[in-house]
Amino acid sequence: MRLEQRQGLRLTQQLVMTPQLQQAIKLLQLSRLELEQTLQEELLQNPMLEEAQELTPVEELPGELAITGVEAPPPESAPESNRTEEVKGDEGRNEVDWEGWLDKFQDQPPTPAGREAPNGDLPTVQETLTREQSLHEHLEEQLRLDDLTDEEQRAGLELIGNLDDDGYLPADEEGGDPLFRVAREAGVPARVAERVLKRIQHYDPPGCGARDLRECLILQARQWISRAHGDPSEADGDLVLAILTDHMRLLETRNYPQIARELKSPLEAVLEAVAAIARLEPRPGRHFGHAEPQYITPDVHILKVGAGYVVQANDDGLSKLRISDAYLRTMKGGDKTGREYVQERLRSAVWLIRSLHQRQRTIVKVTESIVKFQRDFLDKGLQYMRPLILRDVADDIGMHESTVSRVTSNKYVHTPQGTFELKYFFSGAIARDTGEDMVSEAVKAKLKALVADEPAKHPHSDQKLAEMLADQGIQIARRTVAKYREAIGILPSAQRKRYE
């Protein structure tokens, strides 16, 4: 066999992911917050980009001729209203009447934090920069004011540091008493840690430092029983403590008649005690140190206009990018190295702006297709949502299924029925006897309606709910009913029983 080298030509097709295409795909799958952060980074890195009041239309972007070095037409002069006027001399229109401003400021009452002053001035930094106190900080303040020794102070700080966000003292990894772990870490005897824990359990809010729900409720019950202003109306304090101490399991299953028989008390008295227990706080640390709420800004709006719907992209809050005129003018002069740098930055800026326009058009196009499939949902509500998969929308708009998946990830739409993630409209089908499929979200809505209309003393079991759904043509198993019930936060039938 003879080996030799030869030259030949072969024509093949190969998909190449250019940096520009990779950037467009990256922008398409970013959420609104991530997109804003990316635009701010590009504004810092690329001198050819600057913020404007309006987005630069694609038609006004420099073409390939301008990018390759042909002189672009000189930019129009800025309107007179946008030009910065210089004030010469010591007197000018920008001079502030400080005496008049101080007189007006002294005559006005102090402005509450978060509100604008009557004269149009914004609140001061001290009025706006606030931080909610955490549970641990609140307890540490009371600990420092308490009359404790240095050893007890050290044990108290260790105990407070081991509390979770709800105010409980969790057990150690082996499930043992956490007091021994805290005492070992603080370097104090266990009896000192236990003594300090009892002091902390009397701090505000009541119930902190408990090791389980039962102890937490008992601590709170003892405190409001001992205080006249916190005594539950018409409830017997001894009966409340007896229920929490010895009949917690019956209380969890709402077996109130059995509690009345074992305690030999009237059912009405037991119900009054249960009502008082219901007013206790199972999570004492709930009202401290809340995380900052994350508000959702929809990427697109679906507006009802007449008998139809209009899809409109939401550009409010996004950075408006345009090409800097000052750097465009440098392309006409300067050395070769400077012109090459400007041309390179200009290509990157133009591609970024065009990718942003393409991103917005793609989101609108996908949303318009969703409107076409989910018209009944927009008109009538959740129970009329149709089954929909990504391939249905991809085939409708002529795009790849992966592109539709990127568009609908972490994007939100505001509709007449509320604000939803675009992924919310894609759900599998559940067969019905009538031949018309139904989505799982519509089944959950029907399940919630059935539970809302059930008798208070005899709530429906999961099997009964499955039979009632079957009567409506929805064939699902009892296990599926239990899964949907837990997903929408509905308790089991034993815990939904109410004595009115």
C-alpha positions in Angstrom: 0.0 0.0 0.0 1.5 3.3 -1.1 0.9 6.5 0.9 0.9 9.9 -0.9 -0.3 13.4 -0.4 -2.8 15.0 -2.7 -4.6 18.4 -2.9 -8.3 18.5 -3.4 -11.3 20.7 -3.1 -14.4 19.8 -1.1 -17.5 21.9 -0.6 -19.1 21.7 2.8 -21.6 23.7 4.9 -20.8 24.5 8.5 -22.6 26.6 11.1 -20.3 29.1 12.6 -21.3 31.0 15.7 -19.8 34.5 15.2 -19.3 36.7 18.2 -22.1 38.9 17.0 -24.5 36.0 16.8 -23.5 34.8 20.3 -24.2 38.3 21.6 -27.6 38.4 20.0 -28.5 35.0 21.5 -27.2 36.1 24.9 -29.3 39.3 24.8 -32.4 37.3 23.8 -32.3 35.1 26.9 -31.5 37.8 29.4 -34.1 38.9 31.9 -35.0 42.6 32.1 -32.8 43.2 35.1 -29.9 41.4 33.5 -30.4 43.3 30.3 -30.2 46.6 32.0 -27.0 45.6 33.8 -25.5 44.5 30.5 -26.4 47.8 28.8 -24.8 49.7 31.6 -21.6 47.7 31.2 -21.6 48.4 27.5 -22.0 52.1 28.1 -18.9 52.1 30.3 -16.8 50.0 27.9 -17.8 51.4 24.5 -17.2 55.2 24.0 -19.3 55.1 20.8 -22.5 54.5 22.9 -24.4 57.1 24.8 -27.8 57.4 26.5 -30.6 59.2 24.7 -34.2 60.0 25.4 -35.4 57.7 22.7 -34.1 54.5 21.1 -32.2 55.0 17.9 -34.3 53.7 15.0 -32.6 51.0 13.0 -33.0 53.0 9.8 -30.9 55.8 11.3 -27.9 53.6 12.2 -24.8 54.0 10.2 -24.6 51.6 7.3 -21.7 49.5 6.1 -20.3 52.4 4.1 -20.0 54.5 7.2 -18.4 51.7 9.1 -15.8 51.0 6.4 -14.5 54.5 6.5 -16.7 56.6 4.1 -17.5 59.9 5.7 -20.9 60.0 7.3 -23.0 63.1 6.8 -22.4 65.8 9.5 -24.8 65.5 12.4 -27.5 68.1 12.6 -26.8 70.8 15.1 -28.5 70.3 18.5 -31.6 72.3 19.1 -31.3 75.5 21.1 -33.2 74.0 24.0 -30.6 71.2 24.4 -27.5 73.3 24.3 -25.7 74.2 27.5 -25.7 78.0 28.0 -22.7 79.5 29.7 -23.4 82.1 32.4 -20.7 84.7 32.3 -19.9 87.0 35.2 -21.1 86.9 38.7 -24.7 87.5 37.8 -26.8 85.1 35.7 -30.0 83.2 35.4 -28.5 80.1 37.3 -27.9 82.2 40.5 -29.8 80.9 43.5 -31.7 83.2 45.9 -30.4 81.6 49.1 -32.0 84.0 51.5 -35.5 83.4 50.0 -34.9 79.7 49.9 -33.9 79.6 53.6 -36.9 81.7 54.6 -39.2 79.4 52.8 -37.5 76.3 54.3 -37.9 77.6 57.9 -41.6 78.4 57.4 -42.4 74.8 56.3 -43.1 71.9 58.6 -40.7 68.9 58.5 -41.4 66.6 55.6 -42.2 62.9 56.4 -39.8 60.4 55.0 -40.5 59.2 51.5 -42.7 62.3 50.5 -41.7 65.2 48.4 -41.4 68.6 50.1 -44.0 71.2 49.2 -41.4 73.4 47.5 -40.4 70.5 45.2 -37.2 69.6 47.0 -36.5 65.9 47.5 -36.3 64.3 51.0 -32.9 64.4 52.7 -30.6 61.4 52.8 -31.5 60.9 56.5 -35.2 60.6 55.6 -34.7 58.0 52.9 -31.8 55.8 54.0 -33.5 53.5 56.4 -33.0 49.8 57.1 -35.5 47.5 58.9 -34.2 46.1 62.2 -33.6 42.3 62.2 -34.8 39.9 64.8 -31.3 39.2 66.1 -30.6 43.0 66.5 -33.9 43.5 68.3 -33.1 40.7 70.8 -29.5 41.8 71.3 -30.7 45.2 72.3 -32.9 43.7 75.0 -30.0 41.4 76.1 -27.6 44.3 76.6 -30.3 46.1 78.8 -30.8 43.0 80.9 -28.9 42.6 84.2 -26.6 39.7 83.3 -23.1 38.7 84.1 -20.3 38.5 81.4 -20.7 34.8 81.2 -24.5 35.1 80.7 -24.1 37.8 78.2 -21.7 35.5 76.2 -24.2 32.7 76.4 -27.1 35.0 75.4 -25.3 36.3 72.3 -24.5 32.7 71.2 -28.2 31.7 71.8 -29.5 34.6 69.7 -27.0 34.0 67.0 -28.3 30.4 66.7 -32.0 31.4 66.2 -33.4 31.0 62.8 -35.4 33.7 61.0 -38.6 32.5 62.6 -37.2 32.9 66.1 -36.8 29.1 66.8 -33.7 27.5 68.3 -33.2 24.5 65.9 -31.9 21.2 67.0 -28.4 20.1 66.2 -27.5 17.8 63.3 -27.9 14.7 65.5 -31.4 15.9 66.7 -30.2 16.5 70.2 -30.9 19.4 72.6 -29.3 22.5 71.1 -28.5 23.9 74.5 -25.6 21.6 74.9 -24.2 22.8 71.5 -24.6 26.4 72.4 -23.1 26.0 75.8 -20.1 24.2 74.3 -19.6 27.0 71.7 -20.0 29.8 74.2 -17.7 28.0 76.8 -20.3 28.1 79.6 -22.0 25.4 81.7 -25.3 24.0 80.3 -27.2 25.3 83.3 -26.1 28.9 82.5 -27.2 28.5 78.9 -30.6 27.1 80.0 -31.1 30.0 82.5 -30.3 32.6 79.8 -32.6 30.9 77.4 -35.5 31.3 79.8 -34.7 35.0 80.0 -34.7 35.3 76.2 -38.0 33.5 76.0 -39.6 36.4 77.9 -38.2 39.0 75.5 -40.2 40.7 72.7 -41.5 39.2 70.5 -43.1 36.5 72.6 -42.2 32.9 71.7 -38.7 33.5 70.6 -36.2 30.9 71.7 -38.6 28.0 71.5 -37.4 24.7 70.2 -40.7 23.6 68.6 -44.2 24.9 67.8 -45.7 23.6 70.9 -43.2 25.4 73.2 -43.6 28.6 71.2 -47.4 28.7 71.6 -47.2 27.8 75.3 -44.7 30.7 75.9 -47.0 33.1 74.2 -50.1 31.8 76.0 -48.5 32.2 79.4 -47.5 35.8 78.6 -50.9 37.0 77.4 -52.6 35.2 80.2 -50.5 37.0 82.8 -51.3 40.4 81.2 -54.7 41.9 81.4 -54.5 43.7 78.1 -53.5 40.6 76.2 -56.0 38.2 77.8 -58.0 36.4 75.0 -61.6 37.4 75.1 -63.9 35.0 76.9 -61.3 32.2 76.8 -60.2 30.1 79.8 -56.4 30.4 80.2 -56.1 27.1 82.0 -58.0 25.4 79.2 -55.8 26.9 76.5 -52.6 25.7 78.3 -54.1 22.2 78.8 -54.9 21.9 75.1 -51.4 23.1 74.1 -49.6 20.9 76.7 -51.5 17.6 76.4 -53.6 17.6 73.2 -51.5 19.2 70.5 -52.0 16.2 68.1 -55.8 16.5 68.4 -55.5 20.2 67.9 -53.6 19.7 64.7 -56.2 17.4 63.3 -59.0 19.7 64.5 -60.7 16.9 66.5 -62.3 19.3 68.9 -65.1 17.0 70.2 -62.4 14.5 71.3 -60.6 17.3 73.1 -63.8 18.3 74.9 -64.5 14.7 76.0 -60.9 14.2 77.3 -60.9 17.5 79.2 -64.5 17.2 80.3 -65.3 20.7 79.1 -68.1 22.0 76.9 -67.4 22.1 73.2 -68.2 25.8 73.1 -65.4 26.5 75.7 -63.0 24.4 73.6 -63.9 26.3 70.5 -63.3 29.6 72.3 -59.9 28.4 73.5 -59.0 27.2 69.9 -60.0 30.7 68.6 -57.6 32.2 71.2 -54.8 29.8 70.1 -55.4 30.8 66.5 -54.6 34.4 67.3 -51.1 33.3 68.5 -48.1 33.8 66.2 -46.5 30.5 65.1 -43.5 32.4 63.6 -42.5 35.1 66.1 -39.7 36.5 63.8 -42.1 37.0 60.9 -42.3 40.7 61.2 -38.5 41.4 61.5 -35.9 41.7 58.8 -38.1 41.2 55.7 -36.2 40.9 52.5 -36.6 43.7 50.0 -39.6 43.1 47.8 -38.7 42.3 44.2 -41.1 44.1 41.9 -41.7 42.7 38.5 -41.6 45.0 35.5 -43.3 43.4 32.5 -41.4 43.2 29.3 -44.5 43.4 27.1 -48.1 44.6 27.5 -51.2 43.0 26.1 -53.8 45.8 25.8 -57.4 45.3 24.9 -58.5 47.7 22.2 -62.0 47.4 21.1 -62.8 43.7 20.3 -59.1 42.8 19.8 -55.8 42.8 21.6 -52.6 44.9 20.9 -49.2 43.7 21.9 -46.8 46.5 22.9 -43.2 46.2 24.1 -42.3 48.0 27.3 -39.2 50.1 26.9 -39.7 52.2 30.0 -36.8 51.9 32.3 -34.3 50.5 29.8 -31.3 52.5 28.7 -31.8 54.2 25.4 -28.7 53.8 23.4 -27.5 55.8 20.4 -24.3 56.4 18.5 -22.2 59.3 19.8 -22.0 62.1 17.3 -18.7 63.4 18.8 -16.9 60.1 18.0 -18.4 59.9 14.5 -16.9 63.2 13.7 -13.4 61.9 14.6 -13.7 59.4 11.7 -13.0 62.3 9.3 -9.7 63.2 10.9 -7.0 61.9 13.1 -4.4 59.3 12.5 -5.0 55.8 11.1 -4.8 54.1 14.5 -7.5 56.3 15.9 -9.8 55.8 12.9 -9.4 52.0 13.2 -10.3 52.1 16.9 -13.4 54.2 16.2 -14.5 51.9 13.4 -14.1 48.8 15.6 -16.1 50.4 18.4 -18.7 51.6 15.9 -19.3 48.1 14.6 -19.8 46.7 18.1 -22.2 49.6 19.0 -24.3 49.2 15.8 -24.6 45.5 16.3 -25.6 45.9 19.9 -28.4 48.4 19.0 -29.6 46.2 16.2 -29.6 43.2 18.5 -31.7 45.1 21.0 -34.3 46.0 18.3 -34.3 42.4 17.1 -34.8 41.2 20.7 -37.8 43.5 21.2 -39.4 42.5 17.9 -38.9 38.8 18.7 -40.6 39.1 22.1 -43.5 41.0 20.5 -43.8 38.4 17.8 -43.9 35.5 20.3 -46.4 37.3 22.5 -48.7 38.0 19.5 -48.7 34.2 18.7 -49.6 33.4 22.4 -52.5 35.9 22.2 -53.7 34.0 19.1 -53.7 30.7 21.0 -54.9 32.0 24.4 -57.7 34.3 23.3 -60.3 32.6 25.5 -58.0 33.0 28.5 -57.7 36.7 27.9 -61.4 37.1 27.5 -62.8 34.8 30.2 -60.1 33.8 32.7 -57.9 31.0 33.9 -60.3 28.2 33.5 -60.4 28.7 29.7 -56.6 28.5 29.1 -55.7 26.1 26.3 -52.9 23.5 26.3 -49.9 25.0 24.5 -46.4 23.8 23.8 -43.3 25.6 22.4 -43.5 23.9 19.1 -47.0 25.3 18.4 -45.7 28.9 18.7 -42.5 28.0 16.9 -44.4 26.7 13.9 -46.8 29.6 13.9 -44.1 32.3 13.7 -41.5 30.3 11.7 -38.8 30.2 14.4 -36.9 27.4 16.0 -38.3 25.9 19.2 -35.1 26.8 21.1 -35.5 30.5 20.2 -39.1 30.5 21.6 -37.7 28.9 24.8 -35.1 31.6 25.2 -37.7 34.4 24.5 -40.1 33.1 27.1 -37.5 32.5 29.9 -37.6 35.1 32.6 -39.9 37.4 30.6 -43.1 38.7 32.0 -46.3 40.0 30.3 -49.1 42.2 31.6 -52.5 41.1 30.5 -56.1 42.0 31.4 -56.1 38.9 33.7 -52.9 39.9 35.5 -49.1 39.7 35.1 -47.6 36.3 34.2 -44.4 34.8 33.1 -44.5 33.9 29.4 -43.7 30.3 30.4 -46.9 30.3 32.3 -48.9 29.9 29.1 -47.2 26.7 28.1 -48.7 23.7 29.9 -49.4 20.0 29.1 -52.9 18.8 28.3 -55.3 16.8 30.6 -57.8 14.7 28.6 -61.5 15.2 29.2 -64.5 13.0 28.4 -65.9 15.7 26.1 -62.8 15.4 23.9 -61.5 19.0 24.7 -58.2 19.0 26.6 -57.6 21.2 29.7 -54.4 22.5 31.2 -53.3 21.8 34.8 -53.7 25.4 35.9 -57.4 25.3 34.9 -57.9 22.1 36.9 -56.3 23.8 39.9 -58.7 26.7 39.6 -61.7 24.2 39.5 -60.2 22.4 42.5 -59.9 25.6 44.5 -63.6 26.5 43.6 -64.8 23.1 44.9 -62.9 23.5 48.2 -64.3 27.0 48.6 -67.9 25.7 48.4 -67.5 22.6 50.6 -69.3 22.2 53.9 -67.3 23.6 56.9 -67.9 20.6 59.2 -67.5 18.0 56.5 -64.8 19.0 54.0 -64.3 16.9 50.9 -61.6 14.2 50.9 -59.2 13.9 48.0 -61.1 10.9 46.7 -64.4 12.9 46.8 -62.7 15.8 45.0 -61.5 13.4 42.3 -65.1 12.0 41.9 -66.5 15.6 41.7 -64.0 16.5 39.0 -64.9 13.2 37.1 -68.5 14.4 37.1 -67.3 17.5 35.2 -65.5 15.3 32.7 -62.0 15.6 34.2 -60.5 12.2 34.8 -57.5 12.5 37.3 -56.4 10.1 40.0 -56.6 10.8 43.7 -52.8 11.2 44.0 -53.0 13.9 41.3 -55.7 15.7 43.3 -53.4 15.6 46.4 -50.5 16.9 44.4 -52.5 19.8 42.9 -54.0 20.6 46.3 -50.6 20.9 47.9 -49.4 23.0 45.0 -52.0 25.6 45.6 -51.7 25.6 49.4 -54.9 23.7 50.4 -54.7 21.7 53.6 -55.9 18.1 53.9 -59.6 17.5 54.7 -58.9 16.8 58.4 -57.2 20.2 58.8 -59.9 22.1 56.9 -62.7 21.1 59.3 -64.3 24.1 60.9 -66.8 24.3 63.8 -68.9 27.4 63.3 
